[in-house]
Amino acid sequence: MDLKSSEQATRTPLRSTAANGLKIVIVGGFGVGKTTMVRSVSEIRPLSTEETMTRAGVGIDDPEGVQNKTTTTVAFDFGRISLNDEMVLYLFGAPGQQRFWFLWDRLFSGTLGAVVLVDTRRVEDSWYAIDRLEHHKTPFIVALNDFGGPVHGLENVREALSLSDGIPLIHCDARRRDSSKTVLITLVNHLYALSDTQESTP
């Protein structure tokens, strides 16, 4: 986000007509881009709990594939985006390291849906997130974040993650606002589709 758009984001007030809030959680492995996605799409200055990585994490956090990462989320990130005059998304980015997974169950409370961000270089880092969401019966979609490496076929990743055909799976670039918005819109559409299916079931 450039300086101009960042300044505008800090000044965007919550609309007086906002009546419906949707809580969305963004989860995934360590260094997969959760903080980046919240920052790129939030219309307000995001609340961030990133701290500089220190030697205390050596041997505890697995830096494979993210050796250039210098900061890490130690609680959660928070942002907001208005979908229309009445509906607002509240975004929570969950910490990725295993030692902070105990926070996830609390973040999932009251959540209508989730985005699982996946780094295709480390697909296995996403298994725990998917397992916890399924345990909580929380609807989710999966987004493959672009790190500039080889483009993996969606069906290959779907098979690797054992995703059912009913779970949306898309490519994204968490650094780009338009791409992150597409991810969130995909999730909202998925939630609406599930709601319609449940209402039509006798």
C-alpha positions as CSV (number, residue, x, y, z in Angstrom):
1,M,0.0,0.0,0.0
2,D,1.5,3.4,-1.0
3,L,1.7,6.4,1.4
4,K,-1.4,8.1,0.0
5,S,-3.6,5.0,0.3
6,S,-2.2,4.3,3.8
7,E,-3.0,7.9,5.0
8,Q,-6.5,7.5,3.5
9,A,-7.0,4.1,5.3
10,T,-6.2,5.7,8.7
11,R,-9.0,8.2,8.2
12,T,-11.8,5.9,7.1
13,P,-14.5,6.1,9.7
14,L,-17.0,3.3,10.3
15,R,-20.2,4.2,8.4
16,S,-23.2,5.1,10.6
17,T,-25.3,2.8,8.5
18,A,-23.1,-0.3,9.3
19,A,-25.4,-2.8,10.9
20,N,-23.9,-6.2,10.2
21,G,-20.4,-7.3,11.2
22,L,-18.7,-10.5,10.0
23,K,-15.7,-11.8,11.8
24,I,-13.2,-13.4,9.5
25,V,-10.0,-15.1,10.6
26,I,-6.9,-15.5,8.4
27,V,-4.9,-18.6,9.3
28,G,-1.9,-20.5,8.0
29,G,1.7,-21.4,8.6
30,F,4.5,-19.3,9.8
31,G,5.5,-16.6,7.4
32,V,2.7,-17.3,4.9
33,G,1.5,-13.7,4.5
34,K,-1.4,-13.3,7.0
35,T,-0.2,-9.9,8.4
36,T,0.5,-8.8,4.8
37,M,-3.0,-9.6,3.7
38,V,-4.6,-7.7,6.6
39,R,-2.4,-4.7,5.9
40,S,-3.1,-4.7,2.2
41,V,-6.8,-4.8,2.4
42,S,-7.8,-3.0,5.7
43,E,-9.4,0.4,5.3
44,I,-8.1,1.5,8.7
45,R,-4.6,1.4,10.0
46,P,-4.3,-2.3,11.1
47,L,-3.6,-3.2,14.7
48,S,-0.4,-5.3,14.5
49,T,1.4,-7.3,17.1
50,E,4.5,-8.0,15.1
51,E,7.7,-8.1,17.0
52,T,11.3,-8.5,15.9
53,M,12.4,-12.1,15.8
54,T,15.1,-12.8,18.3
55,R,17.5,-15.7,19.1
56,A,14.8,-17.0,21.6
57,G,13.0,-18.5,18.6
58,V,16.0,-20.4,17.3
59,G,15.2,-24.1,17.5
60,I,11.6,-23.4,18.2
61,D,10.2,-21.7,15.1
62,D,11.0,-23.4,11.8
63,P,12.4,-20.7,9.4
64,E,12.7,-23.0,6.4
65,G,11.5,-21.2,3.3
66,V,11.2,-17.8,5.2
67,Q,14.9,-17.2,6.1
68,N,14.6,-13.5,5.3
69,K,11.7,-13.0,7.7
70,T,12.7,-10.6,10.5
71,T,9.4,-10.0,12.4
72,T,6.7,-12.3,13.6
73,T,3.1,-11.9,14.9
74,V,2.9,-12.7,18.7
75,A,-0.8,-12.3,19.2
76,F,-3.0,-11.3,16.2
77,D,-3.5,-8.7,13.6
78,F,-6.8,-6.8,13.2
79,G,-8.2,-4.8,10.3
80,R,-11.5,-3.8,8.8
81,I,-13.1,-3.5,5.4
82,S,-16.6,-2.3,4.5
83,L,-18.3,-4.4,1.9
84,N,-21.2,-2.0,1.5
85,D,-23.2,0.6,3.5
86,E,-24.4,-2.0,6.0
87,M,-21.9,-4.9,6.0
88,V,-18.4,-4.8,7.5
89,L,-15.7,-7.4,7.7
90,Y,-13.6,-7.5,10.8
91,L,-10.3,-9.3,10.0
92,F,-8.2,-11.2,12.4
93,G,-4.8,-12.6,11.4
94,A,-3.7,-15.5,13.6
95,P,-0.1,-16.1,14.6
96,G,1.5,-18.9,12.6
97,Q,4.0,-20.4,15.0
98,Q,3.1,-23.6,16.8
99,R,3.8,-22.1,20.2
100,F,0.9,-19.6,19.6
101,W,-1.7,-22.1,18.4
102,F,-3.4,-22.0,21.7
103,L,-4.7,-18.6,20.7
104,W,-6.5,-20.0,17.7
105,D,-9.5,-21.5,19.5
106,R,-10.3,-18.1,21.1
107,L,-10.0,-16.3,17.7
108,F,-12.3,-18.8,16.1
109,S,-15.0,-18.0,18.7
110,G,-17.8,-16.1,16.9
111,T,-16.1,-16.4,13.5
112,L,-18.4,-16.9,10.5
113,G,-15.6,-18.0,8.2
114,A,-11.9,-18.2,7.6
115,V,-9.2,-17.9,5.0
116,V,-6.4,-20.5,5.0
117,L,-3.3,-19.0,3.4
118,V,-1.0,-21.5,1.8
119,D,2.6,-21.3,0.8
120,T,3.0,-24.0,-1.8
121,R,6.6,-24.5,-0.8
122,R,5.4,-25.6,2.6
123,V,1.9,-27.1,2.0
124,E,2.2,-29.2,5.1
125,D,2.2,-26.1,7.3
126,S,-1.5,-25.6,6.5
127,W,-2.7,-29.0,7.7
128,Y,-3.1,-27.9,11.4
129,A,-5.1,-24.8,10.4
130,I,-7.5,-26.9,8.2
131,D,-7.8,-29.5,11.0
132,R,-8.8,-26.9,13.6
133,L,-11.3,-25.2,11.3
134,E,-12.9,-28.5,10.6
135,H,-13.0,-29.4,14.3
136,H,-14.8,-26.1,15.0
137,K,-17.0,-26.6,11.9
138,T,-15.9,-23.2,10.7
139,P,-16.5,-22.7,6.9
140,F,-13.3,-21.7,5.1
141,I,-11.7,-21.2,1.7
142,V,-8.0,-21.8,0.8
143,A,-5.9,-19.2,-1.0
144,L,-2.4,-20.0,-2.4
145,N,-0.2,-17.0,-1.8
146,D,2.2,-16.1,-4.6
147,F,5.8,-16.1,-3.5
148,G,7.2,-15.9,-7.0
149,G,8.0,-19.6,-7.3
150,P,6.5,-22.2,-9.6
151,V,2.8,-21.9,-10.1
152,H,1.2,-25.1,-8.7
153,G,-2.0,-26.5,-10.2
154,L,-5.0,-26.0,-8.0
155,E,-6.1,-29.6,-8.3
156,N,-2.7,-30.8,-7.2
157,V,-2.9,-28.7,-4.1
158,R,-6.5,-29.7,-3.4
159,E,-5.3,-33.3,-3.5
160,A,-2.3,-32.6,-1.2
161,L,-4.6,-30.9,1.3
162,S,-7.4,-33.5,1.0
163,L,-9.9,-30.7,0.3
164,S,-13.4,-31.5,-0.8
165,D,-14.7,-30.1,-4.1
166,G,-17.0,-27.8,-2.1
167,I,-14.2,-25.8,-0.6
168,P,-13.1,-22.9,-2.9
169,L,-9.4,-22.8,-3.7
170,I,-7.8,-19.8,-5.5
171,H,-4.5,-18.1,-6.2
172,C,-3.7,-14.8,-4.6
173,D,-1.0,-12.2,-4.0
174,A,-1.5,-11.0,-0.4
175,R,0.6,-7.9,-1.1
176,R,-2.0,-6.6,-3.5
177,R,-5.2,-5.0,-2.2
178,D,-7.3,-6.1,-5.2
179,S,-6.1,-9.7,-4.9
180,S,-6.8,-9.8,-1.1
181,K,-10.2,-8.3,-1.7
182,T,-11.0,-11.0,-4.2
183,V,-10.1,-13.6,-1.5
184,L,-12.4,-12.1,1.0
185,I,-15.2,-11.7,-1.6
186,T,-14.8,-15.4,-2.4
187,L,-15.2,-16.3,1.2
188,V,-18.3,-14.2,1.6
189,N,-19.8,-15.7,-1.5
190,H,-19.0,-19.1,-0.1
191,L,-20.7,-18.3,3.2
192,Y,-23.8,-17.1,1.4
193,A,-23.9,-20.2,-0.7
194,L,-23.7,-22.4,2.4
195,S,-26.4,-20.4,4.0
196,D,-28.7,-20.8,1.0
197,T,-28.0,-24.5,1.0
198,Q,-28.9,-24.8,4.6
199,E,-32.1,-22.8,4.2
200,S,-33.2,-25.0,1.3
201,T,-32.6,-28.2,3.2
202,P,-35.8,-29.5,4.8
